Structures are given as C-alpha cells and as structure tokens.
Amino acid sequence: MDSDELPDKTSIPLVIATILREEGVTGVHTHVRQLRRYLAECGTAVTIVTPFSWGRPLTVPVFGSRLILERFSGPASVAWYRHWHEVFLRNALRRYLADVGDCIVYAQEPLAARAALCVRRGPHQRVVMAVHFRISQADEWADKAQISRNGTTFQAIRQAEREVIPQVDGIVYVSRWAQNVLLHWLPAAAKVPSAVIGNFVAPLHTEPYREPFGDLVTTGNLDIVKNHRFLLEVLAEAKRAGRSFTLDVFGDGPCRKDLLRQTRSLGLEEQVRFRGFRPDVRNLLPGYRAYVHASYSESSSLAIIEAMAAGLPIVAGDIGPISELCNDGIESRFWSLDDPAKAAATLIDLLACEPTRLAAAGAARERFRRDFDADVVGPRLRSFLLGMTPPPPGDTSQGYPKHPLP
C-alpha cells in the first residue's frame, strides 16, 4: 500500500471500553468524560461501550445478585462482579467490533482490555489500556477490605493481569508513579509501547463568588482509602488549638454513616457538612479557601487537578504521585497522614496568612494551566491513541494473541 493510501489517523474511530457505568463519580469517569469532551471538539469519533450496552433486561437480576453475596462473602462478591461485568462487556464489544474496521479500543481497566482482546476481529483493532489502578486492581479491592491480600481472589486478579497486560498494544500510565509500581511487580509490561500522560480537565469558567461557601472542601467517594476520618480528626485538633474551620465533603459511599457518627462524637456538627454527590461540584470549588485531601493511596488525583483549576491551594499527604501534581511550599502544603495535631498545625499556618494562601492559590492555578489543561495534555493523549495504527495487511506478529484469552 502506498503512503498516500494509508488511512487518515484522525478518521480512525476510538472506542472507550469500561466495566463501569457510563456515568459516575470515580476518577475513571472523570477521565473518560474529559477525554470525550476534548475529542468531540477535535472532531474525533468516540463511542463508549460498557456492560450495560448489552443485555439490559438481564442487568438487574445478574448484577443485583452481588448485593446478596456481599452480605456473606466479600471475595465471592468481587469475583461475581468481575466475572459478569466482563461477560456483558465482552458481548457488547463483540457486537460493536463486528461492524467496524480499523479502530482503537481504549480500555479503562485490565478486564476491559481482556474483553477487547478476546473479541476483536484482528490486529487492525488495536487495544490500548489505561493504568488508573494503584499497583494492581487486586490491591484496590484489598484496600477496600473486600478481599484479603493472602486470598485466592487476590492472586487470581494478579494472575489475570499478568496474562493480559503484556498482550495489549499500548499502555497509558496516568502518572510516573503508576508506571513504576506496575513494572515493579510486572516487568513484562515494559515491552508494551507506553506513555506517561497525566489526567486533565477543561479550564473552569465561572463567575467569581461574592460570598465564600466555607473554608475547606474535599471531593471523592466516601470509602476507606480516601481516609476522610483523618480530615475530621484534623479539624478537631485545630479546634482545640483555637481555630474552627468549616469543611464541605462532596461524595457518597459506604463510609458515610461512620463518618457522620465520628462528626457527632468529635463535636463538629456545626463545622462539617456532607453534601453528597453533586454533578456541578467543579463550579462550586472557587467558593472555598483551600482543598484538603487525605487519601493514602492514589494512582493520580483528578480531584486535586480540578481544585487547582479552580485556583485552590492544596493540602495533601505526600503519597504516591501527589508530588507529581503539586509542590510542597508552592501550590500545596504536604501534611502528615499519621499525626492529626501536626497536620492541623500545617493547615493553620496556611490559612492564618492570607497573602501566603493567595500565593499558593495563584501558583496552583498557573500549574494547572501549564500541566493539566485539556488543551495542553489532550493533544498528547489523542496523538498516542491514534498513533496505535494497525500493522500492514497480513501481519499478525504484533498485538494479536496467538491463542484466545479465557
């Protein structure tokens, strides 16, 4: 084929595959939402395929059964969730990929990558996987106390990733940290073409607020790993030191009841508001003085990026990739995640001096514009994904499993 007969890369359709619902509150949902928005502006065709794209009458009885299992066995519930979501996604992808030619399947997790590898029609349908997870998806389930790190479910998830990840055509790491920890336990992934391309969001365009909503804000699912309990302990320590800060918590999740009880036990009812899920939370962020983050495990943090876009200084633990997003003493202040009193002192120092807080806020906004604006990062991700062009006709030596995956 002559060079002028090669397909136009910009015309190659992009298929985003995920086992999650199309809409949701996780960082993966935000990543997909921001990418779709950016690609739509570029004129790139995008289709999202989920387990809910197939077999809709069956979704309630099949997926709902997990709630019953969860009462008796966390590992059984996780195994059920993973199996049936992959089955439904595989069927949805099989139907879609049968009707298209060259395409890029951008899988948001290893299960989606395996489903795509199983049903793609040939190497002309390339599979690129995003690494949003921390170390392994097995570790994420363990962090949520759903499975044991010594259990068979944990080992089964790791083994599935050992088999699948080296077979994809490309990998997008959302942070250098995510790349390093994956390659540490799965060196075979180093053979796959890859790029470290951080998360991004569109700039925030809102009118300035005449009156602030409060002092502090945080967003994210209310689960164990997000460590909201620590934020409440920090507020209690600050109160003992004579500083009473307000905190608005946006998000929902399994820890909500425990956090409400802790709020009451610490006497923080007048300071803390649990605002639930708000789809417009980005528009509310400029109404606060600082963004606080207490998660002890991340692969990246879109919540921090969105706060920086809103011009908020960041207070967070120096864990995982956080130092790739913001610098201590400039856009952020890093606090100790094992010493609430020391963390309270860090928070008080930032908020006690308004010129210092404003300097950090301005630096955060500038860092966003330089490193995380969709118009800056979006072209890199688009170029990498569409650069995963098919091999010449008849060449099945790369990116196409010789034996079907299970």
N, C-alpha and C positions, 0 to 999 in steps of 0.2 A: 504494500500500500504506500503510495506517495505521501509526502509530508502534508501536501495540501488536501489530502483526502482524510486525514485524521479527524476524529470527531472534535467539535468545539467543546473544550472543557467546561465552559460556562453553561452549556446546554445539558450536561450530564445530570440527571435527577439525583437528588440527595434524599435518602430515606433514613429518618431517625427512628431507631428501634429501641424500645424500652419495656421492661416488665411493669413499670409504674403506670398509673392512670395518666391520661393526657394532661390533666390539670391537678396541681397540688402545691404543697408548701415547702418541699425539700429543695436543697441546693441544686439537685439534678433538674428539677422542674424549672428553676430559675435559669439555669444554664441553657436548657432547651428553648425556653421562652425567648430569651435574649438572642439566641442564635437564629431562631426562626424570624424574629423581627428584623434582624440585620440582613439576613439573606433575602427576605422579601423585598427590602429596599434595593438590594443589588440585582433583583430580577432572577434569582436562582430558584428553581422549582424545588419545593420541600414538601415531603409527606411524612407524617408521623404515624407509626404503626405500634400498637400496644396489644396486650392480651384481650382488651375489650373491643378490639376491631374485629373479633371473630367470636362466634358462638354466644351472642348476647343472652339468649334465653337460659343458657347454662351457667352464666357467671355467678348468679346469686346462690344457687344450691352448691356449686363446686367451691367457689371461693369462701362462701359463708360457712362451710363446714369447718374451716380452720378455726373459727371462733370457739367451736366446741372442743376441738383438740387442744387449744391453748390453755383451757382450764385444767387439763390433766398432764400435758407434756409439752414443754417449750420446744425441745428438739423435733418432736413429731409435727408440731405446728409449723416450724420453719421448713422442714422437709416437704410438707404438703404445699405450703405457699410457693416454694421454689419450683417444685415439680409441675404443678398445674398452671402457674403463670407462664412457665416456659412452653408447655404444651400448647396453650392457647396462642401465645405469641408466634410459635413456630407455624401453626396452621394459618394465622393471619399473614405472616411473611410469605409462606408458600403460595398463597393465593395472589398476593400482590406481585411478587417477583416473577411469577409465571407470565405476567402481562407486560413486563418492561425489558428492555435490553440492557445496555451498559448503565450502571448506576453505582452509587456509593452508599453502603449501608453503614450509618454511624451508630454503633451500638453503645448504649449508655452503661452497660454492665456486662460481666462475663456471660451471664445467662442469655442475654440478648445476642451477644456475639456467637454463642454456640448455636442458638436457634437459627441465626442467619447463615452460618457455615453449613448447617445441615440441609437447608432447603434452597440455597442459591443455585442458579442454573449453570454456573460455570465461573471461571476466573474473571470474566468481564463484569461480574457483580462483586465489587470489592467490599471487604468488611474492615472497618476501622473502629477500634474500641477506645472509649474514653475511660481513663482511670480516675474516677471520683472517689473510690473507696479508700479506706485507711488500711494499708498493708494488704489485706485480703477481705473479701466480704465475710469470711468466717470470723475475722476479728470484730467486724462491726456487729454481727449478731451476738458475739460473746460480750462486747461492751454493753449491749442492751440487756444482758443477763438472760438471754433466751436460750443459749446453748453453752456448754462447757468447753473450755479450750482443750480439755483432755478427752472429749467425747467423739463418738463416731461421726456425728453430723459435721462437726468442725473439720475433721480430717477429710470427709467426703467433699466438702466445699473446696478445700485446698487442692485436693486431687483433681477435681473438675477444672480448676483454674490452671493447674499445671498442664493439662491436656489441651485446653482451649486457647489460652493466651498466645503461646508460640505460633499458632496457626493463623492468627489474623494477619491482615495485610498492612496494618498500620496501627500505631497506638498514640493517643493524645494524652499526655500527662498534664493535669491541671496545676501542678507545682513541681519544683525540683525535688522537694521532699517526697512527694508521692512516687516519683520515679526511683529515687534511691531506695526507699523501703521495699518496693516491689522487686527490684533487681536483687536486693539482698537475699531474699528467700527464693526468688525465681530467676536465676541468672539467664535461663534460656530466653527470657523476654528481650534480652539485649539484642538478639538477632533480628528483631522485628523493626522495620523503619518507624521512627518515632519523632515526636517533637514535644517540647515542654511549652505549652501555650496556656497561660493563665485564664481564669474566668474574666468576664467583662460584663458591663451593663451599659445601657444608654445613659447619657447625661440626664440629670434631673432638672426639669423646668417647672418650677413652682413660684408662686408669688411669696414674698417674704411674710413671715408671720408677725403680726403686731404684738401678740402676747404669746410667750412660750407655753408649751404644754406641760413642761416639767424639767427636772434636772437630767435624769438618766433614762436611757431606753435600751432595750435589748430585744432581738427577734430570734425566733427559731423554735423548733419542736420542743415540747416540754418532756424530754426523755433524760435518762440518767447521764449520758455522756455530755450533755450540754451544761450540766453542773450548775443549774440555777440555785440550788441550795446554798452554794458558796456566795452568790450575789446577796442573798438575804442575810447571811452571816456578816458580810462586809458592811451592809447598811446598819446592822445592829451595833457593830463596833464603832462606826462613825458616829452613831447617835450617842454612844457612851462618851465619845470624845467631844461632844457638844455640837456636832454638825448633823442636821437632819435633812437628808436628800430624798427626793421622790424618785421612784423607778416605775416605768411602764413596761410591762412584759407582753410582747405580742407573740402569739403562737398558742398551740394547744398540744396535748399529748398525754401519755399515761401517768406522768408525774404531777398533774395539775392538783389533784386532791391533797397529796402530800405537801406540795408547796403552799397551798392555802392554809393547811394546818400549821406549817412552820411559820408562816407570816403572822398568824394569830399568836403563836407561842412566844414569838420574839417581840410582840407589841408593835408591829409595823403596819397595821391595817390602814393607818392614815397616810402612809408613805408609798405603799405598793399597790398598783392596780394591774390585774391580769386582764388584758384587753382582748384575748382570744385572737383568732385568725382574722386579719384584715387584708384584703387584696390590694388595698391602696396604701399599705404601710410606708412605702417609699416616700410618698408625698407628705407624710406626717413627720418624718425624721428631722427636717430642719427646725422643728419646733422644740428641740431638746438641746441641752448643753454639751452632752458627751454620750458616746456609745460605749456600753460595757459588755464584755464577753468573757465567759468563764469556762468554756468548753476545754476539756483536757485531751481531746483527740479530734483532729481535722485533717483532711487532705488538701483543703483550701478553705476559704470562707467568703462566700458571696455576701453574707450579712455584713461583714466588715467592709467589703468593697462598696456596697450600697450606702453604708454610713459615711464613708469617705466621699462618695459622690454628693452626699447631702451637706458636706462641709463640717462633719463632726469629728472632734478628736477621739481617738480610740484608746480604751483601757482594756488590756487583754493579757492573758498569760503567754509567755514566750515558749509556745509548744509547736511542734511540727513545722508547718510552713508559715506561721504567722509573721515571722521576721522577714519573709519574702514579700509581704504585703505592706508592712509599715515598720518604721524605725523607732526604737525607743528613744525618747527625748526629742523627737522631731514631730512626726504625725501622731505618735502614740506614747503611752506610758505602759510599760510591762509591769504587771503586779504578780506577787507570789500567789500561787494557787493552793498553797498549803498553810498559809498564815493569814487569816482574815484581818487581824489587827494591823499587820504590816501593809496589807492591801488597802485597808481603809486610809492609812496614812498617805499612800500613793495617790489615792483618789482625792483626798482633801487638799493635798499640795497642788494638784492640777486645777481644781475648781475654786480654790481660795484666791487665786490671782487671775483676774480677767484678762489682762494683756497676755499672760502665758497661755491661757486657754484659747484665746483668739489666734495666737501664733500657731498653735498646734492645729487648730481648725483650718486655717489657711493652708498650712502645709499638707494637710490631708486632702483638701480639695485639689491642690496642684498635683499631688502624687496620683490621684485618680485620673486627672486629665492626661498625665504623661504615660501612665502604665496600664490603666484599666478601662479607659473609654472604649466603647464599642467600635468607634471609628478608627481606633489605633490597633486594637487586638483582633477585631473581627476579620480584617483582611488576611491576617496571618493564618487564622483557623480555616477560613474559606480556601485559601491557597493550598494549605496542606491537604485538606479533604479532597478537593477537586484534583490535586496532583496525584492522587492514587489512581492513575489511569490504568485501564486494562492492558494486559500483555498482548503481543501480536497474536493474530488468529492461529489456533493450533498449539499455542504454548501453554501448557498446563504445569510447568515446572515450579511455579511460584504461586503461593496464596490459595491453592485449592487442595483440600485434603484428599490424599490418595484413597483413604478409607473413610466412609461416612462416620461422623461422630455419633455417639449414642444419643 
